Amino acid sequence: MKTMYNREYTPNRILDLKDNEIFVFGSNLAGAHGGGAAWVAHEYFGAIWGQGVGLQGRSYAIPTMHGGVEAIKPYVDEFIEFAKNHPEYKFLVTRIGCGIAGFRDEEIAPLFADAIDVKNVILPREFVNIII
């Protein structure tokens, strides 16, 4: 049976959040949020300089700059479990790893396959089109 994704997609540009929304972005392990979505997370959503993983302010960091896809997967899995355990939040996942980190959607999207049925995880259209 094919999985259905019948909810919204992450907007391409996010500069404000509703009260229950969390901005999910690609980071580096050092938490140097100097560019791309990490910069947005730091400037607008409380990402903490020096913290490269997890919930911080109204954002959630997934490291993408420390190796290949296999090195990113454990952090994505950890995020998906976190989201399942926090249904009070809606997580807006950006195209993590597909900017400064240099990965393609086809490489990163499959890491989020287990999130496709997690109702409070909102994925980019590009990821959903690859997963489904």
C-alpha positions in Angstrom: 0.0 0.0 0.0 1.3 3.4 -1.0 1.7 6.0 1.7 -0.3 9.2 1.4 0.9 12.6 2.4 -2.3 14.7 2.5 -1.2 17.7 4.4 0.7 20.9 3.7 4.3 21.2 2.6 7.1 23.3 4.2 7.1 26.8 2.6 10.2 27.6 0.6 10.8 30.7 2.7 10.0 30.9 6.4 10.6 34.1 8.4 7.8 33.8 11.0 6.2 30.9 12.9 2.9 30.2 14.5 3.0 29.6 18.3 3.4 25.8 18.0 5.7 25.6 15.0 9.4 24.6 15.0 11.8 25.5 12.2 13.9 22.4 11.3 17.2 23.2 9.7 20.5 21.8 8.6 23.4 22.7 10.8 27.0 21.8 11.5 28.2 20.0 14.7 29.9 23.2 15.9 26.7 25.1 15.8 28.2 27.9 13.7 24.9 29.1 12.2 26.4 31.5 9.7 24.6 30.8 6.5 21.5 29.5 4.8 18.7 28.1 6.9 21.0 28.0 9.9 21.4 31.7 9.7 17.6 32.2 9.6 17.3 29.8 12.6 19.8 31.9 14.5 18.5 35.3 13.5 14.7 34.6 13.8 14.1 31.4 15.8 16.5 31.2 18.7 19.1 28.8 17.4 22.0 28.9 19.8 25.5 29.6 18.5 27.6 26.7 19.5 24.8 24.1 19.6 24.6 22.0 16.4 22.0 19.4 17.4 18.5 19.4 18.6 15.8 21.8 19.9 16.9 25.3 20.6 14.5 28.2 20.8 11.8 27.7 18.1 14.2 25.7 15.9 15.6 22.2 15.7 19.1 21.5 14.3 20.0 18.4 12.3 23.8 18.3 11.5 24.6 17.9 7.8 28.1 19.1 7.4 30.2 16.3 9.0 30.2 13.5 6.4 28.0 11.6 4.0 24.3 10.7 4.1 25.1 7.8 6.4 26.5 10.3 9.0 23.3 12.4 8.8 20.8 9.5 9.1 21.2 9.0 12.9 20.4 12.6 13.5 17.3 12.5 11.3 16.2 9.3 13.1 16.6 11.1 16.4 14.6 14.1 15.1 11.7 11.9 13.9 11.5 10.2 17.4 11.6 13.6 19.0 8.8 14.8 16.8 6.7 11.7 17.6 7.2 12.4 21.3 6.2 16.0 21.0 2.8 16.1 19.2 2.2 19.6 20.6 4.6 21.0 18.0 4.4 21.2 14.2 7.9 20.7 12.7 8.6 22.5 9.5 11.4 20.6 7.9 13.5 22.7 5.4 15.5 21.0 2.6 18.2 20.2 5.1 21.6 19.4 3.5 20.5 20.7 0.1 22.0 24.1 0.3 25.5 24.9 1.7 26.1 21.2 2.6 25.8 20.3 -1.1 23.6 17.2 -1.1 20.8 16.6 -3.6 17.2 16.1 -2.6 17.4 12.6 -3.9 20.1 11.9 -1.3 18.5 13.4 1.7 14.7 12.9 1.2 14.9 9.1 1.8 16.2 9.7 5.3 12.8 11.2 6.1 10.7 8.2 4.8 9.8 7.3 8.4 8.4 10.8 8.9 5.9 10.6 6.0 3.1 9.3 8.3 4.1 11.5 11.3 1.3 14.1 11.2 3.2 16.9 13.0 6.2 16.7 10.6 5.8 18.9 7.6 8.1 18.1 4.7 9.3 20.0 1.6 7.4 19.1 -1.5 10.7 18.1 -3.1 11.2 15.4 -0.4 7.7 14.1 -0.5 7.8 13.7 -4.3 10.9 11.5 -3.9 9.6 9.5 -0.9 6.2 8.7 -2.3 
